[in-house]
Amino acid sequence: MYILELVVKLFKKKKVEKQLEFDPLASDNIEISEECEHIFMPVDSTGEILACSKCGLVVNRKDLKDKNIFKT
C-alpha cells in the first residue's frame, strides 16, 4: 500500500514554474524615493533608524537634522 502511495504521489507531483530572475536590490528605488513625499516612522524602539511609510527609504535620524547655516 505504501508503494502505491509513493507512485501516486510521484504522478501527482505539482509542476513548479521557473522562478523569474528578480533581484530586488538591483531595482532603481532611488528614483522612486526622490519623487516620494516622505513620512518617516521609527523602525526600532530607540527611534534612531527611520523608514518612509510610503517608499521604504531607510535613514538615520542624524541624517535628517536641519543643516540650515542661516539658522541661529
PyRosetta script that sets phi, psi and omega in degrees:
from pyrosetta import init, pose_from_sequence

init()
pose = pose_from_sequence("MYILELVVKLFKKKKVEKQLEFDPLASDNIEISEECEHIFMPVDSTGEILACSKCGLVVNRKDLKDKNIFKT")
pose.set_psi(1, -39.8)
pose.set_omega(1, -179.6)
pose.set_phi(2, -64.3)
pose.set_psi(2, -40.1)
pose.set_omega(2, 178.9)
pose.set_phi(3, -63.2)
pose.set_psi(3, -39.5)
pose.set_omega(3, 177.9)
pose.set_phi(4, -62.6)
pose.set_psi(4, -40.9)
pose.set_omega(4, 178.5)
pose.set_phi(5, -64.1)
pose.set_psi(5, -38.8)
pose.set_omega(5, 178.1)
pose.set_phi(6, -65.2)
pose.set_psi(6, -39.5)
pose.set_omega(6, 178.9)
pose.set_phi(7, -66.0)
pose.set_psi(7, -43.2)
pose.set_omega(7, 178.7)
pose.set_phi(8, -64.3)
pose.set_psi(8, -41.6)
pose.set_omega(8, 179.5)
pose.set_phi(9, -63.8)
pose.set_psi(9, -36.4)
pose.set_omega(9, 179.1)
pose.set_phi(10, -64.2)
pose.set_psi(10, -41.4)
pose.set_omega(10, -179.2)
pose.set_phi(11, -77.3)
pose.set_psi(11, -29.1)
pose.set_omega(11, -179.5)
pose.set_phi(12, -90.9)
pose.set_psi(12, 8.6)
pose.set_omega(12, -178.1)
pose.set_phi(13, -58.4)
pose.set_psi(13, 130.4)
pose.set_omega(13, -179.2)
pose.set_phi(14, -69.7)
pose.set_psi(14, 134.4)
pose.set_omega(14, 177.6)
pose.set_phi(15, -85.1)
pose.set_psi(15, 123.4)
pose.set_omega(15, -177.8)
pose.set_phi(16, -92.5)
pose.set_psi(16, 129.6)
pose.set_omega(16, 177.7)
pose.set_phi(17, -73.9)
pose.set_psi(17, 153.0)
pose.set_omega(17, 178.0)
pose.set_phi(18, -66.8)
pose.set_psi(18, 136.2)
pose.set_omega(18, 178.6)
pose.set_phi(19, -77.5)
pose.set_psi(19, 141.5)
pose.set_omega(19, 179.9)
pose.set_phi(20, -72.3)
pose.set_psi(20, 148.9)
pose.set_omega(20, 178.0)
pose.set_phi(21, -77.1)
pose.set_psi(21, 94.9)
pose.set_omega(21, -179.3)
pose.set_phi(22, -126.2)
pose.set_psi(22, 122.7)
pose.set_omega(22, 177.1)
pose.set_phi(23, -115.0)
pose.set_psi(23, 105.6)
pose.set_omega(23, -176.6)
pose.set_phi(24, -65.6)
pose.set_psi(24, -22.8)
pose.set_omega(24, 179.6)
pose.set_phi(25, -78.9)
pose.set_psi(25, -16.6)
pose.set_omega(25, -178.1)
pose.set_phi(26, -89.3)
pose.set_psi(26, -7.4)
pose.set_omega(26, -177.8)
pose.set_phi(27, -73.8)
pose.set_psi(27, 160.0)
pose.set_omega(27, -177.5)
pose.set_phi(28, -89.2)
pose.set_psi(28, 73.4)
pose.set_omega(28, 179.4)
pose.set_phi(29, -76.3)
pose.set_psi(29, -16.9)
pose.set_omega(29, -179.3)
pose.set_phi(30, -65.8)
pose.set_psi(30, -41.2)
pose.set_omega(30, 179.3)
pose.set_phi(31, -65.0)
pose.set_psi(31, -39.0)
pose.set_omega(31, 179.7)
pose.set_phi(32, -66.4)
pose.set_psi(32, -41.9)
pose.set_omega(32, -176.6)
pose.set_phi(33, -71.4)
pose.set_psi(33, -23.9)
pose.set_omega(33, 177.6)
pose.set_phi(34, -70.5)
pose.set_psi(34, -31.0)
pose.set_omega(34, -179.0)
pose.set_phi(35, -86.7)
pose.set_psi(35, -12.6)
pose.set_omega(35, -174.0)
pose.set_phi(36, -78.1)
pose.set_psi(36, 143.6)
pose.set_omega(36, 169.9)
pose.set_phi(37, -92.6)
pose.set_psi(37, 96.7)
pose.set_omega(37, -169.2)
pose.set_phi(38, -66.2)
pose.set_psi(38, 136.3)
pose.set_omega(38, 168.5)
pose.set_phi(39, -123.9)
pose.set_psi(39, 101.2)
pose.set_omega(39, -174.8)
pose.set_phi(40, -86.5)
pose.set_psi(40, 138.1)
pose.set_omega(40, 177.1)
pose.set_phi(41, -131.8)
pose.set_psi(41, 147.4)
pose.set_omega(41, -178.8)
pose.set_phi(42, -67.3)
pose.set_psi(42, 141.3)
pose.set_omega(42, 179.7)
pose.set_phi(43, -90.7)
pose.set_psi(43, -39.1)
pose.set_omega(43, -177.7)
pose.set_phi(44, -117.2)
pose.set_psi(44, 178.2)
pose.set_omega(44, -175.3)
pose.set_phi(45, -73.6)
pose.set_psi(45, -21.0)
pose.set_omega(45, 179.4)
pose.set_phi(46, -77.5)
pose.set_psi(46, -24.6)
pose.set_omega(46, 179.8)
pose.set_phi(47, 78.4)
pose.set_psi(47, 11.3)
pose.set_omega(47, 179.9)
pose.set_phi(48, -80.9)
pose.set_psi(48, -28.7)
pose.set_omega(48, -179.9)
pose.set_phi(49, -109.0)
pose.set_psi(49, 127.2)
pose.set_omega(49, -178.1)
pose.set_phi(50, -118.6)
pose.set_psi(50, 149.1)
pose.set_omega(50, 177.1)
pose.set_phi(51, -133.0)
pose.set_psi(51, 143.3)
pose.set_omega(51, 178.0)
pose.set_phi(52, -73.7)
pose.set_psi(52, 133.6)
pose.set_omega(52, -178.7)
pose.set_phi(53, -77.5)
pose.set_psi(53, -13.8)
pose.set_omega(53, -179.0)
pose.set_phi(54, -96.7)
pose.set_psi(54, -47.6)
pose.set_omega(54, -174.4)
pose.set_phi(55, -111.4)
pose.set_psi(55, -14.2)
pose.set_omega(55, 177.2)
pose.set_phi(56, 88.1)
pose.set_psi(56, 12.0)
pose.set_omega(56, 178.8)
pose.set_phi(57, -65.3)
pose.set_psi(57, 130.2)
pose.set_omega(57, -178.1)
pose.set_phi(58, -108.8)
pose.set_psi(58, 128.4)
pose.set_omega(58, -180.0)
pose.set_phi(59, -139.9)
pose.set_psi(59, 162.6)
pose.set_omega(59, 172.5)
pose.set_phi(60, -86.9)
pose.set_psi(60, 153.4)
pose.set_omega(60, 179.1)
pose.set_phi(61, -63.2)
pose.set_psi(61, -33.7)
pose.set_omega(61, -179.2)
pose.set_phi(62, -63.3)
pose.set_psi(62, -32.5)
pose.set_omega(62, -178.7)
pose.set_phi(63, -72.1)
pose.set_psi(63, -19.6)
pose.set_omega(63, -177.1)
pose.set_phi(64, -94.0)
pose.set_psi(64, -3.1)
pose.set_omega(64, -178.5)
pose.set_phi(65, -63.1)
pose.set_psi(65, 146.5)
pose.set_omega(65, -179.0)
pose.set_phi(66, -67.5)
pose.set_psi(66, 126.5)
pose.set_omega(66, -179.3)
pose.set_phi(67, -112.6)
pose.set_psi(67, 41.5)
pose.set_omega(67, -179.9)
pose.set_phi(68, -79.6)
pose.set_psi(68, 116.8)
pose.set_omega(68, -177.5)
pose.set_phi(69, -76.7)
pose.set_psi(69, -16.7)
pose.set_omega(69, -178.8)
pose.set_phi(70, -86.6)
pose.set_psi(70, -9.8)
pose.set_omega(70, 179.9)
pose.set_phi(71, -81.3)
pose.set_psi(71, 136.3)
pose.set_omega(71, -178.8)
pose.set_phi(72, -95.9)
pose.dump_pdb("model.pdb")
